[in-house]
Amino acid sequence: MPETGPLTKSMDKQFEKLFAMMAEMKAGQEEMRVAQAGLEQKMEAGQAGLEQKMEAGQERLEQEMRSRQEELKSQIQAHTESQVEEMKTHVDGCIGKIEEEVQCVKLKIENVESEVQRKIEESNCEVQEKISNLERRINFKTQIDVVSSTNGWTDFVKASQLVASLRGSAAEVLQGIPADKLTDLTTVEKALESRFGDSHLTQFYRTELKTRQKPGESLQELAADVERLMSLAHAECPLDVRESLAAQYFVDAIRDEDTQQSARLMDAKDLKSSLAYSMKNEAARTVSKTSRHVRSIEMEDHTSRERDYKFEFFFSRLEKLLNSSVAGKKSTPRRNSNVTCWKCNKKGHIQRECQAITLNQEN
């Protein structure tokens, strides 16, 4: 073998040391791997234990929550049931009171209904009696005249039939007539007229005819009222005279002056003609007012614009004149011997035109 020098020996030693260190490093790495594997196993075991503990804690917490929920539900249910029972009791009591009040109200309503029904029946009887009296009062003479004329009755038969047909209060009138006069037609008619007739109201009806048309009353209503009053106020007049008078009263009663004037110029001979003409005139005037109102709005709009333009023009002219007048007054103060200045007590000017004030201000 060739001889090795000192350098080679030292290098060998160093290589040996290096190999030894590498071996130690490998051993250390192996130990680290072993330790890491053990640590991982411990961590896995700890994590598994922790998971088990967490699962157990979660299950225990869920069980507690479920038990608390059940307790809370049972408490709420018990409280609700007690409240419901109290409400039921209260509602039952209220319903009982309401039923009692309803029964009382029903009894009162039944009593009121019976009382109203009784009054209605009494009123119906009174109305029927009044209607019967009114019909006898108004129509007895007309009816007996028509029947007697148709049958050709004499005054004796007419009086007998009239006396036999009277009922109620009309029959009571016969008690004041002597027995030998019951067949006298004139005596019976006078007795009935004095009891049921309205001849004493003739002046009242004639006075009503002179009243004017009421506010809100139409021409048709006015004409019907005039016709009714004419039959009561002038029953003794012939039909043509009554028609002419009714037309005159109708025209006099119209409130609207234009309609009244037109109806008066028409000079109708009967009430129906006067009413028809007045209604036509009123309708025509209403239509004319409507169209005139529309045209007036359009013309007013046009004239208002023209008026505004003229106003602006004259206002500007007036403003210029005023400005020039004021400027002239400032440049040449007007002298008036009748005025006296309160500042300098001199005549011929007023205080605002006083020269003494101007001089004092300048100084």
LUMPAKOL-527759 format. One line per 10 residues: for each residue x negated, y, z of N, C-alpha, C, O. Coordinates in steps of 0.1 Angstrom, whole numbers. Example, Ala and Ser with C-alpha at 12.3 -4.5 7.8 and 13.67 -1.06 7.14 Angstrom:
<pts>
-132 -57 78 -123 -45 78 -132 -33 78 -142 -33 85 | -128 -22 71 -137 -11 71 -129 0 79 -134 11 80
</pts>
This chain:
<pts>
-8 -12 0 0 0 0 -9 12 0 -19 13 6 | -4 22 -7 -12 34 -7 -11 41 6 0 40 13 | -20 48 9 -20 55 22 -12 68 20 -12 75 10 | -4 70 31 5 82 31 -2 93 39 -8 90 50 | 0 104 34 -6 116 41 3 121 52 14 116 54 | -3 130 60 5 136 71 18 143 66 28 142 73 | 17 149 54 30 155 49 41 145 47 52 148 50 | 37 134 42 47 124 39 53 118 52 65 115 52 | 45 117 62 50 112 75 59 122 81 70 118 86 | 56 134 80 65 144 86 78 145 78 89 147 84
77 144 66 90 144 58 98 132 61 110 132 62 | 91 121 63 99 109 67 106 111 80 118 107 82 | 99 117 89 105 119 102 117 129 101 128 127 107 | 115 138 93 126 148 91 138 141 84 150 143 88 | 135 132 74 146 125 68 153 116 78 165 114 78 | 145 110 87 151 101 97 160 109 106 171 105 109 | 155 121 110 163 129 118 176 134 111 187 134 116 | 174 136 98 186 141 90 196 129 89 208 131 90 | 191 117 86 200 106 85 207 103 99 218 100 99 | 199 105 109 204 103 123 216 113 125 226 110 130
213 126 121 223 136 123 236 133 114 247 135 119 | 233 129 102 244 125 93 252 114 99 265 113 99 | 245 104 105 252 93 112 260 98 123 272 94 125 | 254 107 131 262 113 142 274 120 138 285 120 143 | 272 128 126 283 135 121 294 126 116 306 129 119 | 290 115 110 300 106 106 307 100 118 319 98 118 | 299 97 128 305 91 140 315 101 146 326 98 151 | 310 114 146 319 125 152 332 126 144 342 128 149 | 330 126 130 342 127 122 352 115 124 364 117 124 | 345 104 126 354 92 128 361 94 142 373 91 143
354 99 152 360 101 165 372 112 163 382 111 169 | 368 122 155 379 132 153 391 127 146 402 130 149 | 388 118 136 400 112 129 408 103 139 420 104 139 | 401 96 147 407 88 157 415 97 167 427 94 170 | 408 108 171 415 117 181 427 123 174 438 125 180 | 425 127 161 437 134 154 448 124 152 460 128 154 | 445 112 149 455 102 148 462 99 161 475 98 162 | 455 99 172 461 98 185 470 110 188 481 109 194 | 464 122 185 472 134 187 485 134 179 496 138 184 | 484 130 167 496 129 158 506 120 164 518 122 164
501 108 169 510 99 175 516 104 187 528 103 190 | 508 112 195 514 118 207 524 128 204 535 129 210 | 521 136 193 530 147 189 543 141 184 554 145 186 | 541 130 176 553 123 171 562 117 182 574 118 182 | 555 111 192 562 106 203 569 117 211 580 115 215 | 561 129 213 567 140 220 579 146 213 589 150 219 | 577 147 200 588 152 192 600 143 192 611 148 193 | 598 130 191 609 121 192 616 122 206 628 122 207 | 608 123 216 613 125 230 621 138 231 632 138 237 | 615 148 225 622 161 226 635 161 218 645 166 222
635 154 206 647 153 199 657 145 207 669 149 207 | 653 134 213 662 127 221 668 135 232 680 135 235 | 659 143 239 664 152 250 674 162 245 684 165 251 | 670 168 233 679 178 227 692 172 223 703 178 226 | 692 160 217 704 153 214 713 150 226 725 152 227 | 705 145 237 713 142 249 718 155 255 730 155 260 | 710 166 255 715 179 260 727 184 252 737 190 257 | 726 183 239 737 187 230 750 179 233 760 185 233 | 748 166 234 760 158 237 766 162 250 778 163 252 | 757 164 260 762 168 273 769 182 273 780 184 279
763 191 265 769 204 263 783 203 256 792 209 260 | 783 195 246 796 193 239 806 187 248 818 191 247 | 802 177 256 812 171 265 817 181 275 829 182 278 | 808 190 280 812 200 289 822 210 282 832 214 288 | 818 214 270 827 223 263 840 217 260 851 224 262 | 840 204 256 853 197 254 861 197 267 874 199 267 | 855 194 278 862 193 291 867 207 294 879 208 299 | 859 218 292 864 231 295 875 235 286 885 241 290 | 874 231 273 885 234 264 898 227 269 909 233 268 | 897 214 273 908 207 277 914 214 290 927 215 291
906 218 299 911 224 311 917 238 307 928 241 313 | 911 245 298 917 258 294 930 256 287 940 263 289 | 930 246 278 943 243 271 954 239 281 965 243 280 | 950 231 291 960 227 301 965 239 309 977 240 312 | 955 248 313 959 260 320 968 269 312 979 274 316 | 964 271 299 972 279 290 986 273 288 996 280 288 | 986 260 286 999 253 284 1008 255 296 1020 257 295 | 1002 253 308 1010 254 320 1015 268 322 1027 270 325 | 1006 278 319 1010 292 320 1021 296 310 1031 302 313 | 1019 291 298 1029 293 287 1042 287 291 1053 293 289
1042 275 295 1054 268 299 1062 276 310 1074 277 310 | 1054 281 320 1060 288 331 1066 301 325 1077 305 329 | 1058 308 316 1063 320 311 1076 318 302 1086 325 303 | 1075 307 294 1087 303 286 1099 300 295 1110 304 292 | 1097 293 306 1108 291 315 1114 303 321 1126 305 322 | 1104 312 324 1109 325 330 1117 333 319 1127 339 322 | 1112 333 307 1118 340 296 1132 334 293 1142 341 291 | 1132 320 293 1145 313 291 1155 317 301 1167 320 298 | 1150 317 314 1159 321 325 1164 335 323 1176 338 325 | 1155 344 320 1159 358 318 1168 360 306 1178 367 306
1165 353 295 1173 354 283 1187 348 286 1197 353 281 | 1188 337 293 1201 331 296 1209 341 305 1221 342 303 | 1202 347 314 1209 357 322 1214 369 314 1226 373 315 | 1206 374 304 1210 384 295 1221 380 286 1231 387 284 | 1220 368 281 1231 363 273 1244 362 280 1255 365 275 | 1243 357 293 1255 357 301 1261 370 303 1273 372 302 | 1253 380 306 1258 394 308 1264 399 295 1274 405 295 | 1257 396 283 1262 401 270 1275 395 267 1284 401 262 | 1276 382 270 1289 375 268 1300 381 276 1311 382 271 | 1297 384 289 1307 390 297 1311 404 292 1323 407 291
1301 412 287 1304 425 282 1312 423 269 1321 431 266 | 1308 413 261 1315 411 248 1330 407 251 1339 412 244 | 1332 399 261 1346 395 264 1353 408 269 1365 409 266 | 1346 416 277 1353 428 282 1357 437 270 1367 443 269 | 1347 439 260 1349 447 249 1360 441 240 1368 449 235 | 1360 428 239 1371 422 231 1385 424 237 1394 427 230 | 1385 423 250 1398 426 257 1402 441 255 1414 444 252 | 1392 450 256 1395 464 254 1399 466 239 1409 474 237 | 1392 460 230 1396 461 215 1410 456 213 1418 462 206 | 1413 444 219 1426 439 218 1437 448 223 1448 450 218
1434 454 235 1443 464 241 1445 476 232 1456 481 230 | 1433 481 227 1434 492 218 1442 489 205 1450 497 200 | 1439 477 200 1446 473 188 1461 472 190 1469 476 182 | 1464 466 201 1479 465 204 1485 479 206 1496 482 201 | 1477 488 213 1482 501 215 1483 509 201 1493 516 199 | 1473 507 193 1473 514 180 1485 508 171 1492 515 164 | 1486 495 172 1497 489 164 1511 494 169 1520 496 161 | 1512 495 182 1524 500 187 1527 514 182 1538 518 178 | 1516 523 183 1518 537 179 1520 537 164 1528 546 159 | 1513 528 156 1516 528 142 1530 524 139 1537 530 130
1535 514 146 1549 511 144 1559 522 148 1568 525 141 | 1555 529 159 1564 540 163 1563 551 152 1573 557 149 | 1550 554 147 1548 564 137 1556 560 124 1562 569 118 | 1555 547 121 1562 543 109 1577 545 110 1584 549 101 | 1582 542 122 1596 544 124 1600 559 123 1610 563 117 | 1591 567 130 1593 582 129 1592 587 114 1600 595 110 | 1582 582 107 1580 586 93 1592 581 85 1597 589 77 | 1596 569 87 1608 564 79 1620 572 82 1628 576 73 | 1621 576 95 1633 584 99 1632 598 93 1642 603 88 | 1620 604 93 1618 617 87 1620 617 72 1626 626 66
1614 606 66 1616 605 51 1631 603 48 1636 609 39 | 1638 595 56 1652 593 54 1660 607 55 1668 610 47 | 1656 614 66 1662 627 68 1659 637 57 1667 644 52 | 1646 636 53 1642 645 42 1649 642 29 1653 651 22 | 1650 629 26 1657 625 14 1672 629 14 1678 634 5 | 1678 627 26 1692 631 28 1693 646 27 1703 652 21 | 1683 653 32 1684 668 33 1682 674 19 1689 683 15 | 1674 668 10 1671 673 -3 1680 668 -13 1685 675 -22 | 1683 655 -13 1689 648 -24 1704 645 -22 1711 640 -31 | 1709 648 -10 1723 643 -8 1733 650 -17 1742 644 -23
1731 663 -19 1740 670 -28 1739 667 -42 1748 665 -50 | 1726 665 -47 1723 662 -61 1729 648 -64 1735 646 -74 | 1726 638 -55 1731 625 -57 1746 624 -57 1752 617 -66 | 1752 630 -48 1767 629 -47 1773 636 -59 1784 632 -64 | 1767 647 -64 1772 654 -76 1771 645 -88 1780 645 -97 | 1759 638 -90 1757 630 -101 1767 618 -101 1773 615 -112 | 1768 612 -90 1777 600 -89 1792 604 -91 1799 597 -98 | 1795 615 -85 1809 619 -86 1812 624 -101 1823 621 -106 | 1802 630 -107 1805 634 -121 1806 622 -130 1814 622 -140 | 1798 611 -127 1798 599 -136 1811 592 -134 1817 587 -143
1816 591 -121 1828 583 -118 1841 591 -119 1852 586 -118 | 1839 604 -121 1851 613 -122 1858 614 -109 1871 614 -109 | 1851 615 -98 1857 616 -85 1863 630 -83 1858 640 -88 | 1873 631 -75 1878 643 -71 1871 648 -58 1863 640 -53 | 1873 660 -54 1866 665 -42 1870 657 -29 1861 655 -21 | 1882 652 -29 1886 643 -18 1878 630 -18 1873 626 -7 | 1877 623 -29 1870 611 -30 1855 613 -28 1848 606 -21 | 1850 624 -33 1836 628 -31 1833 630 -16 1822 625 -11 | 1841 637 -9 1839 639 5 1840 626 13 1832 623 22 | 1849 617 9 1851 604 16 1838 596 14 1833 590 23
1833 595 1 1821 587 -2 1809 593 5 1801 585 11 | 1808 606 6 1797 613 13 1797 609 28 1786 606 33 | 1808 610 34 1809 607 48 1806 593 51 1800 590 61 | 1811 584 42 1808 570 44 1794 566 42 1789 556 48 | 1786 574 35 1772 570 32 1762 576 41 1750 573 41 | 1767 585 50 1757 591 60 1753 581 70 1761 573 75 | 1740 582 75 1735 573 85 1726 581 94 1721 592 91 | 1724 576 106 1715 582 116 1719 596 120 1730 598 124 | 1709 605 120 1711 619 125 1721 626 116 1728 635 120 | 1721 622 103 1731 628 94 1745 625 98 1754 633 97
1747 612 102 1761 609 107 1765 616 119 1777 618 122 | 1755 620 128 1758 627 140 1764 640 137 1771 646 145 | 1761 646 125 1766 659 122 1782 658 121 1788 668 124 | 1787 647 117 1801 645 116 1809 647 129 1821 649 129 | 1801 645 140 1808 646 153 1813 660 156 1822 662 163 | 1807 670 150 1811 684 152 1822 689 142 1826 700 142 | 1826 680 133 1836 683 123 1850 678 128 1850 666 132 | 1860 685 128 1874 680 131 1877 668 122 1873 668 111 | 1886 659 127 1889 647 120 1897 651 107 1896 644 97 | 1905 662 108 1913 665 96 1904 672 85 1909 674 74
1892 676 89 1883 682 79 1872 673 73 1864 677 65 | 1872 661 77 1862 651 72 1864 648 58 1854 643 51 | 1876 651 52 1878 648 38 1877 661 30 1879 661 18 | 1873 672 37 1871 685 30 1857 686 26 1848 687 34 | 1854 685 13 1840 685 8 1833 698 11 1821 697 15 | 1839 709 11 1832 722 14 1828 722 29 1816 726 32 | 1836 717 38 1833 717 52 1821 708 55 1812 711 62 | 1822 696 49 1811 686 51 1798 691 46 1787 689 52 | 1798 697 34 1786 702 28 1780 713 36 1767 714 38 | 1788 722 41 1783 733 49 1777 728 62 1767 733 66
1783 718 68 1778 712 80 1764 706 78 1755 707 86 | 1763 698 67 1750 692 64 1740 702 60 1728 701 63 | 1744 713 53 1734 723 49 1729 731 61 1717 734 62 | 1738 734 70 1734 741 83 1724 732 91 1716 737 98 | 1726 719 90 1717 710 98 1704 706 91 1694 706 98 | 1705 703 79 1693 699 72 1688 708 61 1678 706 55 | 1696 718 57 1692 727 46 1681 736 49 1677 738 61 | 1675 742 39 1664 751 40 1666 764 34 1657 771 29 | 1679 768 33 1682 781 27 1676 792 35 1673 803 29 | 1675 791 48 1669 801 56 1654 803 54 1648 813 58
1648 794 47 1634 795 44 1631 800 30 1619 801 26 | 1641 805 23 1639 810 10 1630 821 9 1621 822 1 | 1632 831 19 1623 842 19 1608 839 22 1599 845 17 | 1607 828 30 1593 824 33 1587 818 21 1575 821 18 | 1594 810 13 1589 804 1 1585 815 -9 1575 815 -17 | 1594 826 -10 1591 837 -19 1579 844 -15 1571 849 -24 | 1577 845 -2 1564 852 3 1552 844 -1 1542 850 -5 | 1553 831 0 1542 822 -3 1538 823 -18 1527 822 -22 | 1548 826 -26 1546 827 -41 1537 839 -44 1530 839 -54 | 1537 849 -35 1529 861 -38 1515 860 -33 1507 869 -35
1511 849 -27 1497 847 -22 1489 843 -34 1493 838 -44 | 1476 847 -33 1466 844 -44 1461 830 -43 1463 823 -34 | 1454 827 -54 1448 813 -55 1438 812 -44 1429 820 -41 | 1438 800 -38 1429 797 -27 1415 794 -32 1413 789 -43 | 1404 797 -24 1391 794 -29 1389 779 -31 1393 771 -22 | 1384 775 -42 1382 761 -46 1394 754 -52 1393 743 -56 | 1405 761 -52 1417 755 -58 1417 757 -73 1415 768 -78 | 1419 746 -80 1419 746 -95 1432 752 -100 1442 754 -93 | 1432 755 -113 1444 761 -119 1455 751 -119 1467 755 -118 | 1452 738 -121 1463 728 -121 1469 727 -107 1482 726 -106
1461 728 -97 1467 727 -83 1475 740 -80 1486 739 -74 | 1470 751 -85 1478 763 -83 1491 763 -90 1502 767 -85 | 1491 758 -103 1504 757 -110 1514 747 -104 1526 750 -103 | 1509 736 -99 1518 726 -92 1524 733 -79 1535 731 -76 | 1515 740 -72 1520 747 -60 1531 758 -63 1541 759 -56 | 1528 765 -74 1538 775 -78 1551 769 -82 1562 774 -79 | 1550 758 -90 1562 751 -94 1570 746 -82 1582 746 -82 | 1563 740 -72 1570 735 -60 1577 746 -53 1589 745 -49 | 1570 758 -51 1576 769 -44 1587 775 -52 1597 780 -46 | 1587 775 -65 1598 781 -73 1611 773 -71 1621 779 -70
1609 760 -71 1621 751 -69 1628 754 -55 1640 751 -53 | 1620 758 -45 1625 761 -32 1629 775 -30 1639 778 -23 | 1622 784 -36 1625 799 -34 1636 804 -43 1643 813 -40 | 1637 798 -55 1647 803 -65 1655 792 -71 1657 790 -83 | 1660 784 -62 1668 772 -66 1681 776 -73 1687 769 -81 | 1686 788 -70 1699 792 -75 1697 798 -90 1707 800 -96 | 1685 800 -94 1683 806 -107 1684 796 -118 1681 784 -115 | 1687 799 -130 1687 790 -141 1673 785 -144 1663 791 -140 | 1672 774 -152 1659 768 -154 1650 778 -162 1638 779 -159 | 1655 784 -173 1647 793 -181 1642 805 -173 1631 810 -175
1650 810 -164 1646 821 -155 1635 817 -146 1625 824 -143 | 1637 805 -140 1627 800 -131 1613 798 -138 1603 800 -132 | 1614 793 -151 1601 790 -158 1594 804 -161 1582 804 -159 | 1602 814 -164 1596 827 -167 1590 833 -154 1579 838 -154 | 1597 832 -143 1592 837 -130 1580 829 -126 1571 835 -120 | 1580 816 -128 1569 808 -124 1556 812 -132 1545 813 -126 | 1558 815 -145 1546 819 -153 1541 832 -147 1529 834 -146 | 1550 842 -143 1545 855 -138 1538 853 -125 1527 859 -122 | 1544 845 -116 1538 843 -103 1524 836 -104 1515 839 -97 | 1523 826 -114 1511 819 -116 1500 829 -121 1489 828 -116
1503 838 -130 1493 847 -135 1489 857 -124 1477 860 -123 | 1499 861 -116 1495 870 -105 1486 864 -94 1479 871 -88 | 1487 851 -93 1480 844 -82 1466 840 -87 1458 836 -78 | 1462 841 -99 1449 837 -104 1439 847 -98 1440 859 -99 | 1428 841 -92 1418 849 -85 1408 856 -95 1405 867 -94 | 1404 848 -106 1394 854 -115 1401 865 -124 1411 862 -130 | 1395 877 -123 1401 888 -130 1402 886 -145 1412 890 -152 | 1391 881 -151 1391 879 -166 1401 869 -170 1408 871 -180 | 1402 858 -163 1412 848 -167 1426 853 -165 1435 851 -173 | 1428 861 -154 1441 867 -151 1445 877 -162 1456 877 -167
1435 885 -166 1438 895 -177 1442 888 -190 1451 892 -197 | 1434 877 -194 1437 870 -206 1450 864 -206 1458 864 -216 | 1454 857 -194 1467 851 -193 1478 861 -193 1489 859 -199 | 1476 873 -188 1486 883 -188 1489 888 -202 1500 891 -206 | 1478 890 -210 1479 894 -224 1486 884 -232 1492 887 -242 | 1485 871 -229 1491 861 -236 1506 861 -235 1513 857 -244 | 1511 866 -223 1526 868 -221 1533 855 -224 1543 854 -232 | 1529 844 -216 1536 831 -218 1550 832 -212 1552 839 -202 | 1559 824 -218 1573 824 -213 1576 813 -203 1586 813 -197 | 1566 803 -201 1568 793 -192 1555 789 -185 1544 794 -190
1556 782 -174 1544 779 -166 1534 770 -174 1522 772 -173 | 1539 760 -181 1530 750 -188 1521 758 -198 1509 755 -199 | 1528 766 -206 1520 774 -216 1510 783 -210 1498 784 -215 | 1513 790 -199 1504 798 -192 1492 790 -187 1481 795 -187 | 1495 779 -181 1485 770 -175 1475 765 -186 1463 766 -184 | 1481 760 -197 1472 755 -208 1463 766 -213 1451 764 -216 | 1469 778 -216 1461 789 -221 1450 793 -211 1438 796 -215 | 1453 794 -198 1444 798 -188 1432 788 -187 1421 791 -185 | 1435 775 -188 1425 764 -187 1416 765 -199 1404 763 -198 | 1421 767 -211 1413 769 -223 1404 781 -222 1392 781 -225
1410 792 -217 1402 804 -215 1390 802 -205 1379 807 -207 | 1394 795 -194 1384 792 -184 1372 783 -189 1361 786 -186 | 1376 773 -197 1366 764 -203 1357 772 -212 1345 770 -213 | 1363 780 -221 1355 788 -231 1346 797 -224 1334 799 -228 | 1350 804 -213 1342 813 -206 1330 806 -199 1319 811 -198 | 1333 794 -194 1322 785 -188 1312 782 -198 1300 783 -195 | 1316 777 -210 1306 774 -221 1298 786 -225 1286 785 -227 | 1305 798 -226 1298 810 -231 1288 814 -220 1277 819 -224 | 1292 813 -208 1282 817 -197 1270 808 -198 1259 813 -196 | 1272 795 -200 1260 786 -201 1251 789 -212 1239 790 -211
1257 791 -225 1248 795 -236 1242 808 -234 1230 810 -238 | 1249 818 -229 1244 831 -227 1233 831 -216 1223 838 -217 | 1234 822 -207 1223 821 -197 1210 816 -203 1200 820 -200 | 1212 806 -212 1200 800 -219 1193 811 -228 1181 813 -227 | 1202 818 -235 1196 829 -244 1190 840 -236 1180 846 -239 | 1196 843 -225 1191 854 -216 1177 850 -210 1168 859 -209 | 1175 837 -207 1162 833 -202 1152 834 -213 1141 839 -210 | 1155 830 -225 1145 832 -236 1142 846 -239 1130 850 -240 | 1152 855 -240 1150 869 -243 1143 876 -231 1134 884 -233 | 1146 871 -219 1139 877 -207 1125 874 -207 1116 882 -203
1121 861 -211 1107 858 -212 1100 866 -222 1088 871 -219 | 1106 868 -234 1099 877 -244 1098 891 -240 1088 897 -241 | 1109 896 -234 1109 910 -230 1099 912 -218 1093 923 -216 | 1098 902 -209 1089 904 -198 1074 905 -203 1067 912 -197 | 1071 897 -213 1057 898 -218 1055 911 -225 1044 917 -223 | 1065 916 -232 1063 929 -239 1063 940 -228 1055 950 -229 | 1071 939 -217 1071 949 -207 1057 949 -199 1052 959 -196 | 1051 937 -197 1038 936 -191 1028 943 -199 1019 950 -194 | 1028 941 -212 1018 947 -221 1020 962 -221 1010 969 -220 | 1032 967 -222 1034 982 -221 1030 987 -207 1024 998 -207
1033 980 -197 1029 984 -184 1014 986 -182 1009 995 -177 | 1007 976 -187 992 976 -187 987 988 -195 978 995 -190 | 993 990 -207 988 1001 -215 991 1015 -208 981 1023 -208 | 1003 1017 -203 1006 1030 -197 998 1031 -184 994 1042 -180 | 996 1020 -177 988 1021 -164 974 1025 -167 968 1033 -160 | 968 1020 -178 954 1024 -181 954 1039 -185 945 1046 -181 | 964 1043 -193 965 1057 -196 966 1066 -184 959 1076 -183 | 975 1062 -175 977 1069 -163 964 1070 -154 961 1080 -148 | 957 1059 -154 945 1058 -146 934 1068 -151 927 1074 -144 | 934 1068 -165 924 1077 -171 928 1092 -168 919 1100 -165
941 1095 -169 945 1108 -166 942 1112 -152 938 1123 -149 | 945 1103 -143 942 1106 -129 927 1108 -126 924 1117 -118 | 919 1100 -132 905 1101 -130 900 1115 -136 892 1121 -129 | 905 1118 -148 901 1131 -153 906 1143 -145 899 1153 -143 | 918 1141 -139 924 1152 -131 916 1153 -118 913 1164 -113 | 912 1142 -112 904 1142 -100 890 1149 -102 885 1156 -94 | 885 1145 -114 872 1151 -117 873 1166 -119 864 1173 -115 | 884 1170 -126 886 1185 -127 888 1192 -114 883 1203 -113 | 895 1185 -105 897 1191 -92 884 1193 -84 882 1203 -77 | 876 1183 -86 863 1183 -78 854 1194 -84 847 1201 -76
854 1196 -97 845 1206 -103 851 1220 -101 843 1230 -99 | 864 1222 -102 870 1235 -100 881 1234 -90 892 1231 -93 | 878 1237 -78 887 1237 -67 898 1247 -70 896 1258 -73 | 911 1242 -67 922 1251 -70 924 1260 -58 923 1256 -46 | 927 1273 -61 929 1283 -51 944 1286 -50 951 1287 -59 | 948 1286 -37 961 1288 -34 962 1298 -23 957 1295 -12 | 967 1310 -25 967 1321 -15 976 1318 -4 976 1325 7 | 985 1308 -5 995 1305 6 990 1295 16 997 1293 26 | 978 1289 14 973 1279 23 962 1285 31 955 1294 26 | 959 1279 43 948 1284 51 940 1272 56 945 1261 59
927 1274 55 917 1263 59 917 1263 75 915 1273 81 | 918 1251 80 917 1249 94 903 1250 100 901 1251 112 | 893 1250 91 879 1250 96 874 1264 97 869 1268 108 | 876 1272 86 871 1286 86 881 1296 88 879 1308 88 | 894 1292 88 906 1301 90 907 1311 78 913 1321 80 | 902 1307 67 903 1316 55 914 1310 46 916 1298 45 | 921 1319 39 931 1316 30 926 1313 16 915 1317 12 | 933 1305 8 930 1302 -6 925 1288 -8 923 1284 -19 | 922 1281 3 918 1267 1 921 1259 14 925 1265 24 | 920 1246 13 923 1237 24 910 1232 30 899 1235 25
911 1224 41 899 1220 48 889 1212 40 877 1214 41 | 895 1202 32 886 1193 25 879 1200 14 869 1195 9 | 884 1213 9 877 1220 -1 869 1232 5 864 1241 -2 | 867 1232 18 860 1243 25 846 1242 21 839 1232 22 | 840 1254 17 826 1255 14 817 1255 26 806 1251 26 | 823 1259 37 815 1260 50 811 1246 54 800 1244 59 | 820 1236 53 817 1223 56 805 1217 47 796 1211 52 | 806 1220 34 796 1216 25 783 1222 28 773 1215 27 | 782 1235 31 769 1241 35 764 1236 47 751 1234 48 | 772 1233 57 767 1227 70 761 1213 68 751 1210 73
768 1205 59 763 1192 56 750 1193 49 740 1185 51 | 748 1202 40 736 1204 32 724 1208 41 713 1203 40 | 727 1217 51 717 1222 60 713 1211 70 705 1214 79
</pts>
